Amino acid sequence: MNRQDFLKALGAIGVSGVAASLPATASASTALKMMIPANPGGGWDTTGRALGKAILEAKTADTIQYDNKGGAAGAIGLAQFVNAAKGDPNSLIMMGAVMLGGIITGKPPVSITACTPVARLTSEWNVFVLPSNSPFKTMKDVVEQMKKDPGSVKWGGGSRGSTEHIAACMLARAVGVDPKKVNYVAFRGGGEATAAILGGNVTVGGSGYSEFAEHIGAGKMRTIGVTSDKRIKGIDVPTMKEQGYDVVLGNWRGIYGAPGITPAQREALTKMVVAATKTKAWTDALEKNGWTPALMTGKAFDDFVDSEFASLRGVMHLSGML
């Protein structure tokens, strides 16, 4: 996925047919259910609960019930959602680039295409980190070890096919290492991955900056690279590209509705989410987590997801993952 395409997609934040006002079907008596297809503590969990808080602040729902079901890049939670929520206009599921990558690699029996697109919410770049007591100090140190013995470097992050997994394979290919030899350890959620990094059970960790920010600030993790094409404000670490490694890859997160809901019900959910993104709760969450607002709904979001599937397949093929 090249940077130009990524930025172009992020720029499409306005969507025709989505007004700021809420329809009569979205009322304070609504009880929402949100499937978070990952264990607590990760990006989907944080984003989903932040969105839920914003929806409540916008007074477009009365209650929100969360269900965490991690595993297989979200495929386990997705399957449960598709089976249990069909036709339910008050059910939502978190998703994003990680789920698309997992669907491409894992080929589960149920795809996100069975559900109803609502909105893209945020985007962010991945960072690679080391535990503070690591014998390695820089990405160059990690690369040199990977060249000597690829299997000795354990890369820890989200599910197989996640953006950090893809980025690790892109790096391997860029430095002349067979991507199939990348020793990637997948976790069900950001909380598990963080614990493994801090415990020294993996060599390098990868995820969105927001998942590691607290530990980086406390000096427990050291950032050694970011997958953006230029340095990110507030993150004093060189990009992978700046260090001579052609690895530029963005991440994003979104929300879908249940299979089989009507166009009017989809519109009601969309307006509910749009209203939530205008609240102080949501603005505070963006700032706290370092997320880039990337709101996209309607046909623009439909087309974006189709394009992302194609782009990720291309990147994963070139990276030797397929």
Secondary structure as UniProt FT lines:
FT   HELIX           3..11
FT   TURN            16..17
FT   TURN            24..25
FT   TURN            28..29
FT   STRAND          31..36
FT   TURN            40..41
FT   HELIX           43..57
FT   TURN            58..59
FT   STRAND          63..68
FT   HELIX           72..74
FT   HELIX           75..85
FT   TURN            86..87
FT   TURN            89..90
FT   STRAND          91..96
FT   HELIX           97..106
FT   HELIX           112..114
FT   STRAND          116..131
FT   TURN            132..133
FT   HELIX           139..148
FT   HELIX           150..152
FT   STRAND          154..157
FT   TURN            160..161
FT   HELIX           163..174
FT   TURN            175..176
FT   HELIX           179..181
FT   STRAND          183..186
FT   HELIX           190..198
FT   TURN            199..200
FT   STRAND          204..208
FT   HELIX           209..217
FT   TURN            218..219
FT   STRAND          221..226
FT   TURN            233..234
FT   TURN            240..244
FT   STRAND          250..257
FT   TURN            259..260
FT   HELIX           263..276
FT   TURN            277..278
FT   HELIX           280..289
FT   STRAND          292..297
FT   HELIX           298..318
FT   TURN            319..320
//
